[in-house]
Amino acid sequence: MRIAVTGSIATDHLMTFPGRFTEQLLAGSLDKVSLSFLVEELEIRRGGVAANIAFGLAGLGLTPTLVGAVGADWSDHQLWLKEHGVDTDSVHVSATHHTARFVCTTDADHNQIGSFYPGAMSEARTISLREVVARTGGIDLVVVSPNDPEAMLRHTRDCAELGVPFAADISQQLATMGRDDVRALLNGPAYLFTNAYESVLIQERTGWTEQQILGRVGTWVTTRGAEGVHIERVGVRPLDVPAVPAEGTLEPTGAGDAFRAGFLAGLAWDLGHQDAARLGSALATTVLETTGTQSYALRRAPFLGRLRDTYGAEAATTLAPYLGALR
């Protein structure tokens, strides 16, 4: 399966605050907030939702096509992705804007406060998926992940016109997009990805019930953090897959992107939803224990060990033949 991942490509500035945000917020003064957090750590990392998903797919042995817009300052990031197996030749390079920036602070309870500067991402709306398909010789699945809103709408329309299945991953853009636009992004995706909060927000944004949304998508995949993954489709009994337990220091940035990468790899290998979700959960936990979203290196033995410890020997044996790219 040839997968194109559209969406943001960014630089992440990740900071750690040793206290709790809730202890700094005064209930009676939330209309006049002016706060400064003294952080203990700063990590500058490669990021962006589409780049994170593509990196994860490549780490599992696939060759995803990354589609997005960046500034001329992304050369080091591009080299990193290409060295790890990502096709970056469909990335648009802006002549005037910097690559997008994500600045995020995480507190002791793993709550996060983040800001995102789109920069060159605003030019992603100029990218034609028809040209991507022509260059690559064909695409079997397109992931429409958080991006410039007009780009997300264009890519969704392109998929319909080209007859290419797509996965809708609206995520952070749910908070900013209007009802008509969110509804347009749910125009027949093969898969819809949300987290638990987004699964409620998407109903509020569209004005549709859960069942009405299910009637418009093929399969709805909802990640629930430590509670695992919930998968639904019309006429099929819902599926719940436990999460892979994490150890050590937890950095939640990018864990959802890693889950999507693992799940999509499972689809590419024609695995069932259960095994795809198990693979995604193991990859998500790997990222959860790593600072930065493209800093991890997958090792075959420990990765299979995680699968075995959580899901049993039979599950690990089933997935082992597909992990030949891992050392």
C-alpha positions as CSV (number, residue, x, y, z in Angstrom):
1,M,0.0,0.0,0.0
2,R,1.4,3.4,-1.0
3,I,0.5,6.0,1.6
4,A,0.7,9.8,1.2
5,V,0.6,11.8,4.5
6,T,-0.6,15.4,4.1
7,G,-0.4,17.9,7.0
8,S,1.9,20.0,9.1
9,I,5.7,19.9,9.0
10,A,7.2,21.9,11.9
11,T,9.9,22.5,14.4
12,D,8.9,21.7,18.0
13,H,10.1,23.7,21.0
14,L,9.3,21.4,24.0
15,M,9.6,22.7,27.5
16,T,9.0,21.1,30.9
17,F,7.4,23.0,33.8
18,P,8.0,21.2,37.2
19,G,4.8,22.6,38.8
20,R,1.1,22.4,37.9
21,F,-0.7,24.8,35.7
22,T,-3.8,24.5,37.8
23,E,-1.9,25.9,40.8
24,Q,-1.1,29.1,38.9
25,L,-4.6,29.8,37.6
26,L,-6.9,31.8,39.8
27,A,-10.6,30.9,39.4
28,G,-11.8,34.4,39.8
29,S,-9.2,36.0,37.4
30,L,-9.3,33.9,34.3
31,D,-10.5,36.8,32.2
32,K,-7.1,38.6,32.9
33,V,-4.5,35.9,32.6
34,S,-0.8,37.0,32.5
35,L,1.5,34.1,33.5
36,S,5.1,33.1,33.0
37,F,6.3,29.6,33.8
38,L,10.0,29.0,34.7
39,V,10.8,25.8,32.9
40,E,13.6,23.4,33.7
41,E,14.1,21.9,30.3
42,L,14.0,22.9,26.6
43,E,14.2,20.5,23.7
44,I,14.2,21.7,20.1
45,R,13.0,18.9,17.9
46,R,11.8,18.1,14.5
47,G,8.0,17.8,14.4
48,G,4.7,18.4,12.6
49,V,1.9,15.9,12.5
50,A,2.4,14.7,8.9
51,A,6.2,14.5,9.4
52,N,5.7,12.5,12.7
53,I,3.3,10.0,11.0
54,A,5.6,9.7,8.0
55,F,8.6,9.1,10.2
56,G,6.8,6.4,12.1
57,L,5.7,4.6,8.9
58,A,9.3,4.7,7.6
59,G,10.6,3.4,10.9
60,L,8.4,0.3,10.4
61,G,9.8,-0.2,6.9
62,L,7.3,1.6,4.6
63,T,8.2,4.4,2.2
64,P,5.5,7.1,2.8
65,T,5.1,10.2,0.7
66,L,5.1,13.4,2.8
67,V,3.0,16.2,1.4
68,G,3.1,19.7,3.0
69,A,4.6,23.1,2.9
70,V,7.9,24.3,4.5
71,G,10.4,27.2,4.5
72,A,13.9,27.1,3.1
73,D,15.0,26.6,6.7
74,W,13.9,22.9,6.6
75,S,16.9,21.4,4.8
76,D,18.3,19.6,7.9
77,H,14.8,18.2,8.7
78,Q,14.4,17.1,5.1
79,L,17.8,15.3,5.1
80,W,16.8,13.6,8.4
81,L,13.5,12.3,7.0
82,K,15.1,11.2,3.7
83,E,17.8,9.3,5.5
84,H,15.1,7.5,7.5
85,G,13.1,6.4,4.4
86,V,10.5,9.2,3.8
87,D,9.8,10.4,0.3
88,T,10.0,14.2,0.6
89,D,9.9,15.2,-3.1
90,S,6.3,16.3,-2.9
91,V,6.9,18.9,-0.2
92,H,6.4,22.5,-1.3
93,V,9.2,25.0,-0.2
94,S,8.0,28.5,0.3
95,A,10.1,31.4,-0.9
96,T,8.9,33.8,1.7
97,H,7.9,32.0,4.9
98,H,9.6,30.1,7.7
99,T,8.7,26.5,8.5
100,A,5.9,26.2,11.1
101,R,6.8,26.3,14.8
102,F,5.1,24.5,17.7
103,V,6.0,25.8,21.2
104,C,4.7,23.6,24.0
105,T,5.0,23.5,27.8
106,T,4.2,20.4,29.7
107,D,3.5,20.4,33.5
108,A,4.0,17.8,36.2
109,D,0.5,16.3,35.5
110,H,1.3,16.1,31.7
111,N,-1.1,19.0,30.9
112,Q,0.1,21.0,28.0
113,I,-0.1,24.7,26.9
114,G,1.0,25.1,23.3
115,S,1.2,27.8,20.5
116,F,1.5,27.1,16.8
117,Y,2.8,29.5,14.2
118,P,1.8,28.2,10.7
119,G,4.3,30.1,8.6
120,A,4.8,28.3,5.3
121,M,2.0,25.9,6.1
122,S,-0.4,28.4,4.8
123,E,0.9,27.6,1.3
124,A,-0.1,24.0,1.5
125,R,-3.4,24.9,-0.1
126,T,-1.5,25.3,-3.4
127,I,-0.5,21.6,-3.5
128,S,-2.4,19.4,-5.9
129,L,-2.7,15.7,-5.0
130,R,-3.3,15.0,-8.7
131,E,0.4,16.0,-9.2
132,V,1.5,13.9,-6.3
133,V,-0.3,10.9,-7.7
134,A,1.3,11.5,-11.1
135,R,4.8,11.9,-9.7
136,T,4.6,8.8,-7.5
137,G,2.8,6.6,-10.0
138,G,-0.2,6.1,-7.8
139,I,-1.4,6.5,-4.2
140,D,-3.6,3.9,-2.3
141,L,-4.4,6.0,0.8
142,V,-4.1,9.6,1.7
143,V,-4.0,10.8,5.3
144,V,-5.5,14.3,5.7
145,S,-4.0,15.4,9.0
146,P,-3.9,18.9,10.6
147,N,-2.7,21.5,8.2
148,D,-3.8,24.8,6.7
149,P,-7.6,24.5,6.7
150,E,-8.0,25.3,3.0
151,A,-5.3,22.7,2.2
152,M,-7.3,20.0,4.2
153,L,-10.5,20.9,2.3
154,R,-8.6,20.8,-1.0
155,H,-7.0,17.5,-0.3
156,T,-10.3,16.0,0.7
157,R,-11.9,17.2,-2.5
158,D,-8.9,15.9,-4.5
159,C,-9.3,12.4,-3.0
160,A,-13.0,12.4,-4.0
161,E,-12.2,13.5,-7.5
162,L,-9.3,11.0,-7.9
163,G,-11.2,8.1,-6.2
164,V,-8.4,7.6,-3.7
165,P,-9.5,6.5,-0.2
166,F,-8.5,8.8,2.6
167,A,-8.2,9.0,6.4
168,A,-9.5,12.1,8.2
169,D,-7.4,13.3,11.1
170,I,-8.7,16.7,11.9
171,S,-7.3,16.8,15.4
172,Q,-6.2,20.3,16.5
173,Q,-8.0,22.1,13.7
174,L,-11.4,21.1,15.1
175,A,-11.1,24.0,17.5
176,T,-10.8,26.6,14.7
177,M,-12.8,25.3,11.8
178,G,-16.5,26.0,11.2
179,R,-19.4,23.6,11.0
180,D,-19.6,23.4,7.2
181,D,-15.8,22.9,6.8
182,V,-15.7,20.1,9.4
183,R,-18.6,18.4,7.7
184,A,-16.8,18.7,4.4
185,L,-13.8,16.9,5.8
186,L,-16.1,14.0,6.8
187,N,-17.2,13.4,3.2
188,G,-16.7,9.7,3.1
189,P,-13.3,9.0,4.7
190,A,-12.3,5.3,5.0
191,Y,-11.0,6.1,8.5
192,L,-11.6,8.8,11.0
193,F,-9.0,9.3,13.8
194,T,-9.8,11.2,17.0
195,N,-8.8,11.2,20.6
196,A,-11.4,10.9,23.4
197,Y,-11.9,14.7,23.7
198,E,-12.1,15.2,19.9
199,S,-14.7,12.4,19.6
200,V,-17.0,14.7,21.6
201,L,-15.9,17.9,20.0
202,I,-16.4,16.7,16.5
203,Q,-20.1,16.0,17.4
204,E,-20.4,19.5,18.7
205,R,-18.7,21.0,15.7
206,T,-20.7,19.1,13.1
207,G,-24.1,19.1,14.9
208,W,-24.2,15.4,14.1
209,T,-24.7,12.6,16.6
210,E,-22.1,9.8,17.0
211,Q,-24.3,7.5,14.9
212,Q,-24.7,10.1,12.2
213,I,-20.9,10.5,12.0
214,L,-20.4,6.7,11.9
215,G,-22.8,6.6,9.0
216,R,-20.5,8.9,7.0
217,V,-17.2,7.3,7.8
218,G,-15.8,3.8,7.2
219,T,-14.1,3.1,10.5
220,W,-13.9,5.5,13.5
221,V,-10.7,5.0,15.6
222,T,-10.6,6.8,19.0
223,T,-7.4,6.8,21.1
224,R,-8.0,7.0,24.9
225,G,-4.6,7.4,26.3
226,A,-3.8,4.8,29.0
227,E,-7.3,3.4,28.5
228,G,-6.4,2.1,25.0
229,V,-8.2,2.4,21.7
230,H,-11.9,2.2,20.7
231,I,-12.8,1.2,17.1
232,E,-16.3,1.4,15.7
233,R,-17.9,0.9,12.3
234,V,-21.6,0.5,11.4
235,G,-23.0,-3.0,11.7
236,V,-19.9,-4.3,13.5
237,R,-19.4,-4.9,17.2
238,P,-17.1,-2.2,18.6
239,L,-13.5,-3.2,19.3
240,D,-11.5,-2.1,22.4
241,V,-7.7,-2.7,22.4
242,P,-5.7,-2.1,25.6
243,A,-2.8,0.4,25.6
244,V,0.8,-0.8,26.0
245,P,1.9,0.3,29.5
246,A,4.6,3.0,29.6
247,E,7.6,3.1,31.9
248,G,9.8,6.0,33.0
249,T,9.4,9.7,32.1
250,L,6.4,10.4,29.9
251,E,6.4,13.1,27.1
252,P,3.0,12.9,25.4
253,T,3.8,15.1,22.4
254,G,3.5,13.0,19.2
255,A,2.1,9.8,20.8
256,G,-1.1,10.1,18.9
257,D,0.8,10.6,15.6
258,A,2.8,7.5,16.4
259,F,-0.3,5.5,17.0
260,R,-1.6,6.5,13.6
261,A,1.6,5.5,11.9
262,G,1.5,2.0,13.5
263,F,-2.2,1.6,12.7
264,L,-1.7,2.7,9.1
265,A,1.3,0.3,8.8
266,G,-1.0,-2.5,9.9
267,L,-3.5,-1.5,7.2
268,A,-0.7,-1.5,4.6
269,W,0.1,-5.1,5.6
270,D,-3.5,-6.1,5.4
271,L,-3.7,-6.8,9.1
272,G,-7.0,-6.7,11.0
273,H,-8.0,-3.7,13.0
274,Q,-7.0,-5.4,16.3
275,D,-3.5,-6.2,15.2
276,A,-3.2,-2.7,13.6
277,A,-4.3,-1.1,16.9
278,R,-1.8,-3.2,18.8
279,L,1.0,-2.2,16.6
280,G,0.0,1.5,16.8
281,S,-0.3,1.3,20.6
282,A,3.2,-0.2,21.0
283,L,4.6,2.6,18.7
284,A,2.7,5.3,20.7
285,T,4.2,4.1,24.0
286,T,7.7,4.1,22.5
287,V,7.2,7.8,21.6
288,L,5.6,8.5,24.9
289,E,8.8,7.5,26.6
290,T,10.9,9.7,24.3
291,T,11.4,13.4,24.3
292,G,10.8,14.6,20.7
293,T,8.5,13.1,18.1
294,Q,11.2,11.9,15.6
295,S,14.0,10.9,18.0
296,Y,13.2,7.3,18.7
297,A,14.9,4.3,17.2
298,L,12.9,1.1,17.0
299,R,14.6,-2.2,18.1
300,R,13.0,-5.5,17.1
301,A,13.5,-7.5,20.3
302,P,12.3,-4.9,22.8
303,F,9.4,-3.9,20.5
304,L,8.2,-7.5,20.1
305,G,8.7,-7.9,23.9
306,R,6.3,-5.1,24.5
307,L,3.7,-6.6,22.2
308,R,4.2,-10.0,23.9
309,D,3.9,-8.6,27.4
310,T,0.7,-6.7,26.7
311,Y,-1.1,-8.9,24.2
312,G,0.4,-12.3,24.6
313,A,2.8,-14.6,22.6
314,E,0.3,-15.3,19.8
315,A,-0.1,-11.6,19.0
316,A,3.7,-11.1,19.0
317,T,4.2,-14.1,16.7
318,T,1.5,-12.8,14.3
319,L,3.2,-9.4,14.0
320,A,6.8,-10.5,14.0
321,P,7.0,-11.3,10.3
322,Y,6.0,-7.7,9.4
323,L,8.8,-6.2,11.5
324,G,11.7,-7.2,9.4
325,A,12.9,-3.6,9.0
326,L,13.6,-3.4,12.7
327,R,17.1,-4.4,13.8
